[in-house]
Amino acid sequence: MVKAYRDTWNLGVHSYLSYIRDRLRVAKDLLSDTGSIFVQIGEENLNLIRDVLGEVFERENFIAQIQFKKTGGI
């Protein structure tokens, strides 16, 4: 049986943050000067991802954090 998903974060959160940082750097290169990026992340890693976003896109470019609450469904 072939697994559709496997954990590839060998070094835990450090592997995850490195993965995200690499992709955000590519996204920055692809965005126009007036472009925007939206990142959806759970509360458990929010501060870590905000730090990486600040590192890649510079902290002064942060505009807002949009919060939402699920009200039902799946």
N, CA, C and O atoms as CSV, one atom per row, in Angstrom:
chain,resi,resn,atom,element,x,y,z
A,1,MET,N,N,0.842,-1.180,0.000
A,1,MET,CA,C,0.000,0.000,0.000
A,1,MET,C,C,0.887,1.243,0.000
A,1,MET,O,O,1.843,1.331,0.770
A,2,VAL,N,N,0.570,2.180,-0.849
A,2,VAL,CA,C,1.321,3.429,-0.944
A,2,VAL,C,C,0.607,4.488,-0.110
A,2,VAL,O,O,-0.598,4.696,-0.251
A,3,LYS,N,N,1.354,5.144,0.747
A,3,LYS,CA,C,0.774,6.216,1.551
A,3,LYS,C,C,0.665,7.481,0.713
A,3,LYS,O,O,1.584,7.820,-0.033
A,4,ALA,N,N,-0.449,8.172,0.835
A,4,ALA,CA,C,-0.644,9.433,0.107
A,4,ALA,C,C,0.072,10.571,0.812
A,4,ALA,O,O,0.366,11.591,0.188
A,5,TYR,N,N,0.353,10.424,2.076
A,5,TYR,CA,C,0.984,11.475,2.860
A,5,TYR,C,C,2.019,10.849,3.772
A,5,TYR,O,O,1.806,9.771,4.327
A,6,ARG,N,N,3.135,11.530,3.921
A,6,ARG,CA,C,4.120,11.096,4.910
A,6,ARG,C,C,4.768,12.334,5.515
A,6,ARG,O,O,4.875,13.373,4.864
A,7,ASP,N,N,5.187,12.216,6.733
A,7,ASP,CA,C,5.805,13.336,7.424
A,7,ASP,C,C,7.216,13.538,6.890
A,7,ASP,O,O,8.063,12.652,7.007
A,8,THR,N,N,7.467,14.700,6.306
A,8,THR,CA,C,8.787,14.976,5.738
A,8,THR,C,C,9.569,15.987,6.561
A,8,THR,O,O,10.617,16.456,6.118
A,9,TRP,N,N,9.094,16.328,7.730
A,9,TRP,CA,C,9.774,17.321,8.562
A,9,TRP,C,C,10.723,16.596,9.511
A,9,TRP,O,O,10.446,16.471,10.704
A,10,ASN,N,N,11.853,16.117,8.965
A,10,ASN,CA,C,12.808,15.333,9.740
A,10,ASN,C,C,13.311,16.062,10.980
A,10,ASN,O,O,13.524,15.435,12.018
A,11,LEU,N,N,13.502,17.364,10.889
A,11,LEU,CA,C,14.003,18.137,12.022
A,11,LEU,C,C,12.886,18.906,12.711
A,11,LEU,O,O,13.132,19.930,13.349
A,12,GLY,N,N,11.666,18.417,12.585
A,12,GLY,CA,C,10.530,19.050,13.242
A,12,GLY,C,C,10.233,20.424,12.682
A,12,GLY,O,O,10.249,20.635,11.469
A,13,VAL,N,N,9.963,21.354,13.579
A,13,VAL,CA,C,9.557,22.696,13.178
A,13,VAL,C,C,10.652,23.419,12.394
A,13,VAL,O,O,10.346,24.285,11.575
A,14,HIS,N,N,11.912,23.084,12.628
A,14,HIS,CA,C,13.007,23.721,11.895
A,14,HIS,C,C,12.953,23.368,10.404
A,14,HIS,O,O,13.187,24.225,9.552
A,15,SER,N,N,12.645,22.110,10.096
A,15,SER,CA,C,12.483,21.707,8.697
A,15,SER,C,C,11.306,22.434,8.070
A,15,SER,O,O,11.387,22.906,6.936
A,16,TYR,N,N,10.218,22.519,8.813
A,16,TYR,CA,C,9.007,23.188,8.339
A,16,TYR,C,C,9.283,24.659,8.036
A,16,TYR,O,O,8.892,25.157,6.980
A,17,LEU,N,N,9.950,25.356,8.951
A,17,LEU,CA,C,10.243,26.781,8.753
A,17,LEU,C,C,11.197,27.005,7.587
A,17,LEU,O,O,11.054,27.985,6.855
A,18,SER,N,N,12.154,26.125,7.405
A,18,SER,CA,C,13.064,26.218,6.271
A,18,SER,C,C,12.301,26.039,4.964
A,18,SER,O,O,12.540,26.762,3.996
A,19,TYR,N,N,11.396,25.091,4.937
A,19,TYR,CA,C,10.544,24.836,3.769
A,19,TYR,C,C,9.714,26.081,3.436
A,19,TYR,O,O,9.660,26.506,2.282
A,20,ILE,N,N,9.079,26.653,4.441
A,20,ILE,CA,C,8.237,27.847,4.248
A,20,ILE,C,C,9.099,29.029,3.796
A,20,ILE,O,O,8.714,29.756,2.881
A,21,ARG,N,N,10.252,29.227,4.422
A,21,ARG,CA,C,11.143,30.344,4.079
A,21,ARG,C,C,11.561,30.274,2.607
A,21,ARG,O,O,11.552,31.284,1.903
A,22,ASP,N,N,11.925,29.082,2.155
A,22,ASP,CA,C,12.324,28.918,0.752
A,22,ASP,C,C,11.188,29.299,-0.197
A,22,ASP,O,O,11.423,29.967,-1.204
A,23,ARG,N,N,9.986,28.888,0.107
A,23,ARG,CA,C,8.847,29.170,-0.756
A,23,ARG,C,C,8.429,30.639,-0.709
A,23,ARG,O,O,7.989,31.198,-1.713
A,24,LEU,N,N,8.568,31.252,0.451
A,24,LEU,CA,C,8.251,32.674,0.554
A,24,LEU,C,C,9.263,33.515,-0.225
A,24,LEU,O,O,8.898,34.537,-0.807
A,25,ARG,N,N,10.513,33.101,-0.239
A,25,ARG,CA,C,11.526,33.825,-1.024
A,25,ARG,C,C,11.203,33.767,-2.519
A,25,ARG,O,O,11.356,34.758,-3.233
A,26,VAL,N,N,10.759,32.608,-2.980
A,26,VAL,CA,C,10.353,32.482,-4.385
A,26,VAL,C,C,9.127,33.347,-4.646
A,26,VAL,O,O,9.051,34.027,-5.669
A,27,ALA,N,N,8.160,33.323,-3.719
A,27,ALA,CA,C,6.959,34.140,-3.872
A,27,ALA,C,C,7.317,35.616,-3.945
A,27,ALA,O,O,6.739,36.354,-4.744
A,28,LYS,N,N,8.259,36.054,-3.125
A,28,LYS,CA,C,8.681,37.457,-3.152
A,28,LYS,C,C,9.263,37.827,-4.513
A,28,LYS,O,O,8.988,38.904,-5.041
A,29,ASP,N,N,10.059,36.939,-5.071
A,29,ASP,CA,C,10.646,37.198,-6.388
A,29,ASP,C,C,9.579,37.279,-7.478
A,29,ASP,O,O,9.742,38.013,-8.452
A,30,LEU,N,N,8.499,36.535,-7.320
A,30,LEU,CA,C,7.445,36.498,-8.328
A,30,LEU,C,C,6.430,37.634,-8.186
A,30,LEU,O,O,5.771,38.002,-9.158
A,31,LEU,N,N,6.304,38.190,-6.973
A,31,LEU,CA,C,5.328,39.256,-6.737
A,31,LEU,C,C,5.793,40.580,-7.352
A,31,LEU,O,O,6.984,40.887,-7.388
A,32,SER,N,N,4.822,41.345,-7.828
A,32,SER,CA,C,5.155,42.704,-8.265
A,32,SER,C,C,5.355,43.565,-7.018
A,32,SER,O,O,5.052,43.130,-5.906
A,33,ASP,N,N,5.856,44.767,-7.198
A,33,ASP,CA,C,6.079,45.671,-6.067
A,33,ASP,C,C,4.788,45.998,-5.323
A,33,ASP,O,O,4.824,46.329,-4.137
A,34,THR,N,N,3.657,45.908,-6.001
A,34,THR,CA,C,2.371,46.209,-5.369
A,34,THR,C,C,1.585,44.944,-5.052
A,34,THR,O,O,0.405,45.016,-4.711
A,35,GLY,N,N,2.231,43.786,-5.164
A,35,GLY,CA,C,1.568,42.512,-4.918
A,35,GLY,C,C,1.301,42.270,-3.435
A,35,GLY,O,O,1.854,42.949,-2.569
A,36,SER,N,N,0.446,41.293,-3.163
A,36,SER,CA,C,0.097,40.912,-1.793
A,36,SER,C,C,0.234,39.408,-1.643
A,36,SER,O,O,0.136,38.659,-2.615
A,37,ILE,N,N,0.460,38.985,-0.424
A,37,ILE,CA,C,0.492,37.557,-0.134
A,37,ILE,C,C,-0.347,37.324,1.120
A,37,ILE,O,O,-0.278,38.085,2.086
A,38,PHE,N,N,-1.133,36.263,1.081
A,38,PHE,CA,C,-1.958,35.874,2.221
A,38,PHE,C,C,-1.495,34.494,2.657
A,38,PHE,O,O,-1.344,33.598,1.826
A,39,VAL,N,N,-1.270,34.317,3.950
A,39,VAL,CA,C,-0.821,33.041,4.496
A,39,VAL,C,C,-1.846,32.595,5.530
A,39,VAL,O,O,-2.166,33.337,6.459
A,40,GLN,N,N,-2.351,31.393,5.364
A,40,GLN,CA,C,-3.288,30.837,6.339
A,40,GLN,C,C,-2.529,29.837,7.196
A,40,GLN,O,O,-1.931,28.892,6.681
A,41,ILE,N,N,-2.555,30.047,8.495
A,41,ILE,CA,C,-1.785,29.207,9.416
A,41,ILE,C,C,-2.530,29.114,10.742
A,41,ILE,O,O,-3.222,30.053,11.137
A,42,GLY,N,N,-2.392,28.004,11.415
A,42,GLY,CA,C,-3.011,27.827,12.723
A,42,GLY,C,C,-2.283,28.615,13.800
A,42,GLY,O,O,-1.151,29.058,13.604
A,43,GLU,N,N,-2.929,28.782,14.917
A,43,GLU,CA,C,-2.377,29.582,16.017
A,43,GLU,C,C,-1.076,29.017,16.582
A,43,GLU,O,O,-0.246,29.770,17.092
A,44,GLU,N,N,-0.887,27.690,16.496
A,44,GLU,CA,C,0.278,27.076,17.121
A,44,GLU,C,C,1.597,27.501,16.469
A,44,GLU,O,O,2.639,27.478,17.125
A,45,ASN,N,N,1.569,27.888,15.192
A,45,ASN,CA,C,2.792,28.311,14.509
A,45,ASN,C,C,2.735,29.756,14.023
A,45,ASN,O,O,3.620,30.197,13.290
A,46,LEU,N,N,1.722,30.482,14.417
A,46,LEU,CA,C,1.506,31.844,13.931
A,46,LEU,C,C,2.720,32.746,14.160
A,46,LEU,O,O,3.179,33.404,13.226
A,47,ASN,N,N,3.237,32.787,15.366
A,47,ASN,CA,C,4.366,33.680,15.669
A,47,ASN,C,C,5.623,33.286,14.915
A,47,ASN,O,O,6.389,34.154,14.497
A,48,LEU,N,N,5.847,31.994,14.735
A,48,LEU,CA,C,7.023,31.539,13.988
A,48,LEU,C,C,6.922,31.961,12.526
A,48,LEU,O,O,7.902,32.432,11.949
A,49,ILE,N,N,5.760,31.800,11.928
A,49,ILE,CA,C,5.572,32.170,10.526
A,49,ILE,C,C,5.627,33.682,10.356
A,49,ILE,O,O,6.160,34.172,9.361
A,50,ARG,N,N,5.080,34.427,11.316
A,50,ARG,CA,C,5.171,35.901,11.247
A,50,ARG,C,C,6.627,36.350,11.248
A,50,ARG,O,O,6.984,37.293,10.543
A,51,ASP,N,N,7.465,35.687,12.029
A,51,ASP,CA,C,8.894,36.014,12.043
A,51,ASP,C,C,9.538,35.747,10.687
A,51,ASP,O,O,10.324,36.559,10.199
A,52,VAL,N,N,9.208,34.612,10.080
A,52,VAL,CA,C,9.763,34.275,8.764
A,52,VAL,C,C,9.254,35.268,7.719
A,52,VAL,O,O,10.025,35.725,6.875
A,53,LEU,N,N,7.968,35.604,7.768
A,53,LEU,CA,C,7.418,36.591,6.836
A,53,LEU,C,C,8.129,37.933,6.992
A,53,LEU,O,O,8.436,38.593,6.000
A,54,GLY,N,N,8.389,38.336,8.227
A,54,GLY,CA,C,9.095,39.588,8.482
A,54,GLY,C,C,10.513,39.554,7.957
A,54,GLY,O,O,11.020,40.554,7.450
A,55,GLU,N,N,11.145,38.419,8.075
A,55,GLU,CA,C,12.519,38.246,7.566
A,55,GLU,C,C,12.553,38.355,6.040
A,55,GLU,O,O,13.433,39.009,5.481
A,56,VAL,N,N,11.601,37.718,5.376
A,56,VAL,CA,C,11.603,37.677,3.914
A,56,VAL,C,C,11.047,38.959,3.304
A,56,VAL,O,O,11.622,39.495,2.357
A,57,PHE,N,N,9.931,39.455,3.840
A,57,PHE,CA,C,9.244,40.597,3.230
A,57,PHE,C,C,9.480,41.918,3.954
A,57,PHE,O,O,8.964,42.952,3.530
A,58,GLU,N,N,10.243,41.899,5.029
A,58,GLU,CA,C,10.520,43.056,5.885
A,58,GLU,C,C,9.282,43.404,6.729
A,58,GLU,O,O,8.171,43.533,6.214
A,59,ARG,N,N,9.509,43.547,8.006
A,59,ARG,CA,C,8.418,43.732,8.979
A,59,ARG,C,C,7.529,44.935,8.686
A,59,ARG,O,O,6.326,44.889,8.941
A,60,GLU,N,N,8.101,46.000,8.159
A,60,GLU,CA,C,7.289,47.201,7.911
A,60,GLU,C,C,6.280,47.010,6.790
A,60,GLU,O,O,5.403,47.854,6.606
A,61,ASN,N,N,6.384,45.917,6.034
A,61,ASN,CA,C,5.423,45.644,4.969
A,61,ASN,C,C,4.189,44.885,5.450
A,61,ASN,O,O,3.257,44.668,4.675
A,62,PHE,N,N,4.173,44.481,6.722
A,62,PHE,CA,C,3.010,43.803,7.282
A,62,PHE,C,C,1.851,44.793,7.381
A,62,PHE,O,O,2.021,45.906,7.880
A,63,ILE,N,N,0.672,44.386,6.906
A,63,ILE,CA,C,-0.494,45.258,6.931
A,63,ILE,C,C,-1.474,44.854,8.026
A,63,ILE,O,O,-1.815,45.675,8.878
A,64,ALA,N,N,-1.934,43.601,8.020
A,64,ALA,CA,C,-2.953,43.196,8.986
A,64,ALA,C,C,-2.994,41.680,9.142
A,64,ALA,O,O,-2.559,40.922,8.275
A,65,GLN,N,N,-3.525,41.283,10.263
A,65,GLN,CA,C,-3.794,39.872,10.511
A,65,GLN,C,C,-5.307,39.702,10.469
A,65,GLN,O,O,-6.033,40.376,11.199
A,66,ILE,N,N,-5.772,38.818,9.629
A,66,ILE,CA,C,-7.205,38.571,9.485
A,66,ILE,C,C,-7.561,37.322,10.268
A,66,ILE,O,O,-7.033,36.245,9.992
A,67,GLN,N,N,-8.428,37.450,11.216
A,67,GLN,CA,C,-8.848,36.297,12.027
A,67,GLN,C,C,-10.259,35.897,11.631
A,67,GLN,O,O,-11.082,36.736,11.266
A,68,PHE,N,N,-10.519,34.603,11.711
A,68,PHE,CA,C,-11.870,34.124,11.453
A,68,PHE,C,C,-12.164,32.960,12.361
A,68,PHE,O,O,-11.257,32.319,12.892
A,69,LYS,N,N,-13.436,32.694,12.535
A,69,LYS,CA,C,-13.878,31.600,13.371
A,69,LYS,C,C,-14.843,30.754,12.562
A,69,LYS,O,O,-15.806,31.270,11.994
A,70,LYS,N,N,-14.586,29.460,12.510
A,70,LYS,CA,C,-15.495,28.558,11.818
A,70,LYS,C,C,-16.788,28.454,12.622
A,70,LYS,O,O,-16.774,28.410,13.852
A,71,THR,N,N,-17.893,28.416,11.906
A,71,THR,CA,C,-19.181,28.337,12.611
A,71,THR,C,C,-19.899,27.019,12.391
A,71,THR,O,O,-20.947,26.777,12.989
A,72,GLY,N,N,-19.362,26.185,11.559
A,72,GLY,CA,C,-20.009,24.911,11.322
A,72,GLY,C,C,-19.446,24.222,10.108
A,72,GLY,O,O,-18.427,24.644,9.563
A,73,GLY,N,N,-20.093,23.182,9.688
A,73,GLY,CA,C,-19.606,22.453,8.526
A,73,GLY,C,C,-18.546,21.465,8.897
A,73,GLY,O,O,-18.454,21.024,10.043
A,74,ILE,N,N,-17.755,21.122,7.931
A,74,ILE,CA,C,-16.722,20.096,8.145
A,74,ILE,C,C,-15.524,20.664,8.852
A,74,ILE,O,O,-14.561,19.942,9.112
